Amino acid sequence: MDIRTASRLPFSVSSVGLGCWQLGGDWGEVTEGSAHGVLGAAAHAGVTFFDTADVYGDGRSERLVGSFLDARGVDDVRVATKMGRRADPHEPSAFTLDAFREWTDRSRRNLGVDTLDLVQLHCPPTPVFSDDAVYDALDTLVADGAIGAYGVSVETCAEALTAIARPNVASVQIILNAFRRKPLEEVLPAAREAGVAIIARVPLASGLLSGKYDESTTFAADDHRTFNRAGAAFDVGETFAGVPFEVGVAAAREVAAILPEGSTATTSQLALRWILDQPGVTTVIPGARNASQAEGNAAAADLPPLTDEQLARFEEIYDQSIRTHVHDRW
C-alpha cells in the first residue's frame, strides 16, 4: 500500500482508505461483528484512513470505528468524520461555532478520542462555503484542540473550488469515479496547486462499477440504492453517482471489458486503479460490507498503473454513455 499526503493535511494516509457509511446504515443491515471484520481486514491490508460521519446510523458508524480501534489498540489509523447533516433545519444559519462544538463533542465521545483527526463539513448548503464566520469557527476548534484539521465534503465542483481558496482547508471530499470525471478538469489541478488533499468518494458508483449488477438487480428497502434513486432522501448524485441504473449497468460491462484477457483483477479493482492514477488524488474511500470486499479494494493499490490505451477507453465510455447524464449537473 502506498502512502500519500498533501501539504495542508497534517498526516499521511494510505492511497486506498475505507469508507464507513455501510457500517452505519442505508446499505442494508451490517452486524457489529461484520463491521469489526471489515475494519480489521482493511487495517491488516495496510489501510490507514477510515472515513465516517456523525449521521451514519445516527453515530453507529463512529461508535463501531471507535470500539474497533480501542479493542485492537490500533494507533496508526487516522479517522476522518463529518458534521453538519444533523442541522435542523439544514440551512446556512445553523452552521455556528456552538453547533460545531456540539457536533464535534458528540463525535469525540462516539470515537473515544480527545481530538478528532479531521472533521469535514458534510455537504452543507452552498452559501456555507463562502461564509467567513464558518471558517473562523473551524479555526477556533483547531485552536481549542477539539479537531486536528478540517475539510469539506462537497456535491459540486464549484463548491470544491470555493473551499480550496480558503487557506486552512486541508481536504476536499468529492465524488470521483469513472462515471463522474468532471473534477479532473479544474478541482484536482486547483487542489494540487494549493496542497489540498483530495478524498475520492463513491468510487464505485454505489456498486455499479463492481460489474456485478444487471438490469434485474434489486436492493433492500432500507438501502439508499432503492429509496434515493430519484433523490428523495438526499442528493441523487450520491446514489449510483447520479447515473440512471440501467445506463450504468450497461456502461459497467464495457468497463469490465477493459481488463486484459486472463487478468485476475476485478472490475472494482480496475475502477479504483483508474482513480489512483489521476494526478492530485490523495486517497480513495470505497466502502465494504464484508472482509473480502475490504481486502479486494485494498489490493487495487497493487495493480500497475493503467496504460494510455486503457485510460483512453475509460474516457470513450464516459463520453459515449455517461457524460450527458451527469457532467453538467455537479
C-alpha positions in Angstrom: 0.0 0.0 0.0 1.5 3.3 -1.0 1.2 6.3 1.4 0.3 9.7 0.2 -0.1 13.2 1.7 -0.8 16.8 0.8 0.9 19.8 2.2 -2.1 21.1 4.1 -3.0 17.7 5.5 -1.1 17.2 8.8 -0.8 13.4 8.4 -0.2 10.9 5.6 -2.8 8.4 4.5 -2.9 5.1 2.6 -3.8 5.6 -1.1 -6.8 3.3 -0.5 -8.8 4.2 2.6 -12.1 2.8 3.9 -15.5 4.5 3.6 -17.6 3.6 6.7 -21.1 4.6 5.6 -22.0 1.0 5.1 -21.2 0.2 8.7 -23.8 2.7 10.0 -26.8 2.2 7.7 -28.6 2.9 4.4 -26.9 -0.1 2.8 -28.8 -2.9 4.4 -28.0 -4.4 7.8 -24.4 -4.9 8.9 -23.8 -6.6 12.2 -21.3 -5.4 14.7 -19.2 -8.5 14.1 -19.2 -8.0 10.4 -18.3 -4.3 10.8 -15.3 -5.2 13.0 -14.4 -7.8 10.4 -14.4 -5.2 7.7 -12.3 -2.7 9.8 -9.8 -5.4 10.8 -9.4 -6.7 7.2 -8.8 -3.2 5.9 -6.2 -2.4 8.6 -4.5 -5.7 8.0 -4.3 -4.9 4.3 -2.5 -1.6 5.1 -5.4 0.9 5.1 -4.6 3.7 7.5 -7.5 6.0 6.8 -11.1 5.5 7.8 -13.9 7.9 6.8 -17.1 8.1 8.7 -19.8 10.7 9.7 -21.9 11.6 12.7 -25.1 10.7 10.8 -24.1 7.3 9.5 -26.5 5.2 11.6 -27.0 8.3 13.8 -23.5 7.8 15.2 -23.3 4.0 14.9 -20.5 4.0 12.4 -18.4 6.3 14.5 -19.0 4.1 17.6 -18.1 1.0 15.7 -14.9 2.6 14.4 -14.1 3.8 17.9 -14.7 0.5 19.6 -12.6 -1.3 17.0 -9.6 1.0 17.4 -9.9 0.8 21.2 -10.2 -3.0 21.2 -7.4 -3.6 18.8 -5.0 -0.9 20.1 -4.6 0.4 16.6 -2.7 3.7 16.7 -1.6 4.1 13.1 -5.1 4.7 11.6 -6.4 8.2 11.0 -10.1 8.8 11.3 -12.0 11.5 9.4 -15.6 12.2 10.3 -18.1 14.7 9.1 -20.6 17.1 10.6 -23.5 19.3 9.6 -26.2 16.9 8.4 -27.6 16.9 11.9 -28.6 20.6 11.4 -32.3 21.0 11.7 -33.3 22.9 9.7 -30.4 22.2 7.3 -29.8 25.8 6.3 -26.7 28.2 6.5 -27.7 29.9 9.7 -27.3 26.5 11.6 -23.6 26.4 10.9 -22.4 28.2 14.0 -19.5 27.7 16.5 -21.9 26.5 19.1 -23.3 23.9 16.8 -19.9 22.8 15.7 -18.9 22.3 19.3 -22.0 20.3 20.0 -21.4 18.1 16.9 -17.7 17.6 17.4 -18.1 16.8 21.1 -20.6 14.1 20.2 -18.2 12.7 17.6 -15.4 12.7 20.1 -17.5 10.7 22.5 -18.5 8.3 19.8 -14.9 7.7 18.7 -13.5 7.8 22.2 -10.8 10.5 21.4 -9.9 13.9 22.7 -9.0 15.3 19.3 -10.6 14.4 16.0 -8.0 13.9 13.3 -10.1 15.5 10.5 -13.6 16.9 10.5 -15.3 17.7 7.2 -18.4 19.9 6.7 -20.9 17.3 5.3 -22.3 18.7 2.1 -23.7 21.8 3.7 -25.9 24.4 1.8 -23.8 26.1 -0.8 -23.7 29.5 0.9 -21.8 28.0 3.8 -18.7 27.5 1.7 -18.4 31.3 1.3 -19.1 32.3 4.9 -16.1 33.8 6.7 -17.7 33.1 10.1 -17.8 29.3 9.3 -14.1 29.2 8.7 -13.4 31.3 11.8 -15.4 28.8 13.9 -13.5 25.9 12.4 -10.2 27.6 13.1 -11.3 28.1 16.7 -11.9 24.3 17.0 -8.4 23.7 15.8 -7.0 26.2 18.3 -9.0 24.6 21.1 -7.6 21.1 20.3 -11.0 19.6 19.5 -10.0 18.9 15.9 -6.6 18.5 14.3 -7.7 19.7 10.9 -10.8 20.5 8.8 -12.0 20.0 5.3 -15.2 19.8 3.3 -17.3 17.2 1.6 -19.0 18.7 -1.4 -21.6 18.0 -4.0 -20.4 20.2 -6.8 -17.1 21.2 -8.4 -17.9 24.9 -7.8 -18.3 24.2 -4.1 -14.9 22.5 -4.1 -13.2 25.4 -5.8 -14.7 27.8 -3.3 -13.3 25.8 -0.4 -9.9 25.2 -1.9 -9.4 29.0 -2.0 -9.7 29.1 1.8 -6.1 28.9 3.3 -6.8 26.4 6.1 -9.0 23.9 4.3 -6.9 20.7 4.4 -9.1 18.4 2.3 -11.9 18.2 -0.2 -14.0 15.1 -0.4 -15.8 14.8 -3.7 -17.4 12.2 -5.9 -14.8 11.0 -8.3 -15.0 7.8 -10.4 -15.0 6.6 -14.0 -18.7 7.8 -14.3 -18.0 11.2 -12.6 -15.0 12.8 -14.3 -15.7 16.5 -14.1 -13.4 17.1 -11.1 -10.5 16.2 -13.3 -10.9 19.5 -15.2 -10.5 22.1 -12.5 -10.8 20.7 -9.0 -7.9 18.3 -9.0 -5.4 20.8 -10.6 -6.5 23.5 -8.1 -6.1 21.2 -5.1 -2.7 20.1 -6.3 -1.5 23.7 -6.6 -2.9 24.6 -3.2 -1.7 21.5 -1.4 -5.3 20.4 -0.5 -5.9 16.6 -0.1 -8.5 15.1 -2.4 -10.6 12.3 -0.9 -12.4 10.4 -3.7 -15.8 9.2 -2.5 -18.5 7.0 -4.2 -15.6 5.5 -6.2 -17.6 2.5 -7.5 -20.7 4.5 -8.2 -22.6 2.7 -5.4 -21.5 -0.6 -6.8 -22.2 -0.1 -10.5 -18.5 -0.2 -11.2 -18.2 -3.5 -9.5 -19.6 -5.1 -12.6 -21.7 -7.4 -10.5 -25.2 -5.9 -11.3 -27.5 -6.4 -14.2 -30.8 -4.7 -15.1 -32.8 -7.1 -12.8 -30.7 -6.5 -9.6 -32.7 -5.2 -6.7 -31.7 -3.9 -3.3 -33.2 -4.0 0.2 -35.9 -1.4 1.2 -33.5 0.2 3.7 -30.8 0.5 1.1 -30.4 4.0 -0.4 -30.0 2.4 -3.8 -33.7 1.6 -3.5 -35.1 4.7 -1.8 -32.9 7.5 -3.2 -32.8 6.8 -6.9 -34.8 10.0 -7.6 -33.1 12.0 -4.8 -36.0 11.6 -2.3 -33.7 11.5 0.7 -30.5 13.4 -0.3 -28.7 14.5 -3.4 -29.3 11.9 -6.2 -25.7 12.2 -7.2 -24.8 10.2 -4.1 -26.7 7.2 -5.5 -25.1 5.4 -8.5 -23.2 8.7 -8.9 -26.4 10.2 -10.5 -26.3 7.8 -13.4 -29.5 6.1 -14.4 -29.2 2.5 -13.2 -29.8 0.7 -16.5 -27.3 3.1 -18.2 -24.7 2.5 -15.6 -25.1 -1.3 -15.7 -24.5 -1.3 -19.5 -21.5 1.0 -19.2 -20.0 -1.1 -16.4 -20.0 -4.1 -18.8 -17.9 -2.0 -21.2 -15.5 -1.1 -18.3 -15.2 -4.7 -17.4 -14.0 -5.5 -20.9 -11.0 -3.2 -20.4 -9.4 -5.9 -18.3 -6.9 -7.9 -20.3 -7.8 -11.4 -21.1 -6.6 -13.7 -18.3 -6.3 -10.9 -15.7 -7.0 -11.9 -12.1 -8.0 -8.3 -11.2 -11.7 -7.5 -10.7 -13.7 -4.7 -12.3 -13.9 -3.0 -8.9 -10.1 -3.0 -8.6 -9.8 -1.7 -12.2 -12.1 1.2 -11.4 -10.3 2.0 -8.2 -6.9 1.9 -10.0 -8.3 4.4 -12.5 -8.9 6.8 -9.6 -5.5 6.2 -8.1 -3.9 7.1 -11.4 -5.5 10.6 -11.5 -2.9 13.3 -10.5 -4.0 15.0 -7.4 -5.9 12.2 -5.7 -4.7 11.6 -2.2 -6.9 8.7 -1.1 -10.0 6.8 -2.4 -12.5 5.5 0.1 -14.5 2.6 -1.2 -16.9 1.0 1.3 -17.2 -2.7 2.1 -19.9 -4.9 3.7 -17.6 -7.8 4.4 -13.9 -8.5 5.0 -13.3 -10.0 1.5 -14.5 -6.8 -0.1 -12.3 -4.7 2.1 -9.3 -6.9 1.2 -10.1 -6.7 -2.5 -10.5 -3.0 -2.5 -7.1 -2.5 -0.8 -5.4 -4.8 -3.3 -6.3 -2.2 -6.1 -3.2 -0.3 -4.9 -1.1 -3.2 -6.0 -2.2 -3.1 -9.6 0.2 -1.5 -12.1 -0.8 1.9 -13.5 -3.3 1.8 -16.4 -1.9 2.1 -19.9 -2.7 5.0 -22.1 -4.9 2.7 -24.2 -6.9 1.7 -21.1 -7.3 5.3 -19.9 -8.5 6.3 -23.4 -11.1 3.6 -23.4 -12.4 4.8 -20.0 -12.8 8.3 -21.5 -14.6 6.9 -24.5 -17.1 5.0 -22.4 -17.8 8.2 -20.4 -18.2 10.4 -23.4 -20.5 7.9 -25.2 -22.7 6.7 -22.4 -22.4 8.8 -19.2 -21.4 12.4 -19.9 -24.9 13.6 -20.9 -26.4 12.3 -17.7 -24.0 13.9 -15.1 -21.4 16.2 -16.4 -23.3 19.5 -16.3 -25.2 18.7 -13.0 -22.4 18.7 -10.5 
